[in-house]
Amino acid sequence: DQRVWILEEAGGRRFSNRRTLMANEGSARGKNVRFLGVARLQDRVAIAWHASSDTRELPSSLLQAKFQRLLASEKLTEYDRLTIVDREVGTIHFESDPVCLFLAVCSPEYPQRTAFKLLTEFRESFSETYGDQVRTTREGGLSK
């Protein structure tokens, strides 16, 4: 399923940028990118997400809760691109275009510059694949 490919592979394995690939395959066996999410900005609905792992130390429910909390925040209207340091989950990076917000939760060691390169490539790939579907899909409609 192509939806799963985009979310699971967004950690860098299929991206053209070799640095992005190398950074994600670093410490903790490629667990630098812990969570990816996409939300429609118009109504702040999370339409796709993927957690790279679900452990007792870092449950996917906690990552999803952080995503939902960010969607409710006024930070989305203040910034198009932002990094937030969170003690529980790591660093939260997001960038947005006029239609969607793209979010990555990374380990604290994952370089900010690399995280934003990842988000840019993820946004381009996601937008090319789903186009207008993002405007009409229900919550979680593009997740596995």
C-alpha positions as CSV (number, residue, x, y, z in Angstrom):
1,D,0.0,0.0,0.0
2,Q,1.5,3.3,-1.1
3,R,0.2,5.2,2.0
4,V,2.2,3.0,4.2
5,W,5.3,3.3,2.0
6,I,5.3,7.1,2.3
7,L,4.9,7.1,6.1
8,E,7.2,4.2,6.8
9,E,9.9,5.1,4.4
10,A,10.0,8.8,5.2
11,G,12.8,8.2,7.6
12,G,15.1,8.6,4.6
13,R,15.6,5.2,3.0
14,R,14.0,6.1,-0.3
15,F,14.9,9.7,-0.5
16,S,17.5,11.1,-2.9
17,N,19.4,12.9,-0.3
18,R,22.2,10.6,1.0
19,R,22.8,12.7,4.1
20,T,19.2,12.3,5.2
21,L,19.7,8.5,4.7
22,M,22.9,8.4,6.7
23,A,21.6,10.5,9.6
24,N,18.5,8.3,10.1
25,E,20.5,5.1,10.0
26,G,22.7,6.3,12.8
27,S,22.2,5.7,16.5
28,A,19.5,3.3,17.8
29,R,19.2,1.4,14.5
30,G,17.4,4.1,12.5
31,K,15.2,5.2,15.3
32,N,16.1,8.9,15.0
33,V,12.7,9.6,13.4
34,R,10.2,8.4,15.9
35,F,6.9,9.7,14.4
36,L,5.6,11.4,11.3
37,G,2.3,13.1,10.8
38,V,0.3,15.1,8.3
39,A,-2.6,17.3,9.2
40,R,-5.0,19.4,7.2
41,L,-4.7,23.0,8.3
42,Q,-8.1,24.2,7.4
43,D,-9.8,22.2,10.2
44,R,-6.7,20.9,12.0
45,V,-7.5,17.2,11.3
46,A,-4.7,14.6,11.5
47,I,-5.1,12.7,8.2
48,A,-2.0,10.5,8.4
49,W,0.5,9.4,11.0
50,H,3.1,6.7,11.6
51,A,5.1,5.8,14.8
52,S,8.3,4.0,14.1
53,S,8.0,2.1,17.3
54,D,5.5,1.5,20.1
55,T,7.3,0.8,23.4
56,R,6.5,1.2,27.1
57,E,9.1,4.0,27.2
58,L,7.7,5.8,24.2
59,P,4.2,4.6,23.4
60,S,2.7,5.6,20.0
61,S,-0.3,7.0,22.0
62,L,2.0,9.6,23.6
63,L,3.4,10.6,20.2
64,Q,-0.2,10.9,18.8
65,A,-1.2,13.0,21.8
66,K,1.7,15.4,21.2
67,F,0.6,15.7,17.6
68,Q,-3.0,16.5,18.6
69,R,-1.8,19.0,21.2
70,L,0.2,20.8,18.6
71,L,-2.8,20.9,16.2
72,A,-4.7,22.7,19.0
73,S,-1.9,25.2,19.6
74,E,-1.7,28.7,18.4
75,K,1.9,28.1,17.3
76,L,0.5,26.8,14.0
77,T,-0.7,30.3,13.0
78,E,2.4,32.0,14.3
79,Y,5.1,29.9,12.5
80,D,5.4,28.0,9.2
81,R,8.3,26.1,10.5
82,L,9.3,25.4,14.1
83,T,11.3,23.0,16.3
84,I,10.0,22.3,19.8
85,V,12.1,20.5,22.4
86,D,10.0,18.1,24.4
87,R,11.4,16.1,27.4
88,E,9.1,13.2,26.9
89,V,9.4,12.5,23.2
90,G,12.5,14.4,21.8
91,T,12.4,17.2,19.3
92,I,9.2,18.0,17.4
93,H,9.8,19.6,14.0
94,F,7.0,20.9,11.8
95,E,6.6,22.8,8.6
96,S,3.5,23.7,6.7
97,D,2.3,24.7,3.3
98,P,-1.1,26.4,2.6
99,V,-3.0,23.1,2.9
100,C,-1.1,20.8,5.3
101,L,1.1,20.6,8.3
102,F,4.0,18.0,8.2
103,L,5.4,16.9,11.5
104,A,8.4,14.8,12.5
105,V,9.3,13.7,16.1
106,C,13.0,12.9,16.3
107,S,15.5,11.8,18.8
108,P,17.3,14.8,20.4
109,E,20.5,13.8,18.6
110,Y,19.0,14.1,15.1
111,P,20.2,17.3,13.5
112,Q,17.6,20.0,13.0
113,R,18.8,20.8,9.5
114,T,18.4,17.1,8.5
115,A,15.0,16.9,10.1
116,F,13.8,19.8,7.9
117,K,15.3,18.3,4.8
118,L,13.4,15.2,5.6
119,L,10.2,17.1,6.1
120,T,10.6,19.0,2.8
121,E,11.2,15.8,0.9
122,F,8.3,14.1,2.7
123,R,6.0,17.0,2.0
124,E,6.9,17.0,-1.7
125,S,6.4,13.2,-2.0
126,F,3.2,13.2,0.0
127,S,1.7,16.2,-1.9
128,E,2.6,14.6,-5.3
129,T,1.0,11.3,-4.3
130,Y,-2.2,12.5,-2.7
131,G,-2.8,15.9,-4.2
132,D,-6.5,16.9,-3.6
133,Q,-7.3,13.8,-1.5
134,V,-6.0,15.7,1.6
135,R,-8.9,18.2,1.3
136,T,-11.6,15.5,1.7
137,T,-10.1,12.6,3.6
138,R,-11.4,11.8,7.1
139,E,-9.3,11.8,10.2
140,G,-6.6,9.1,9.8
141,G,-7.9,8.3,6.3
142,L,-4.4,8.2,4.8
143,S,-2.9,6.1,7.7
144,K,-2.6,2.3,7.7
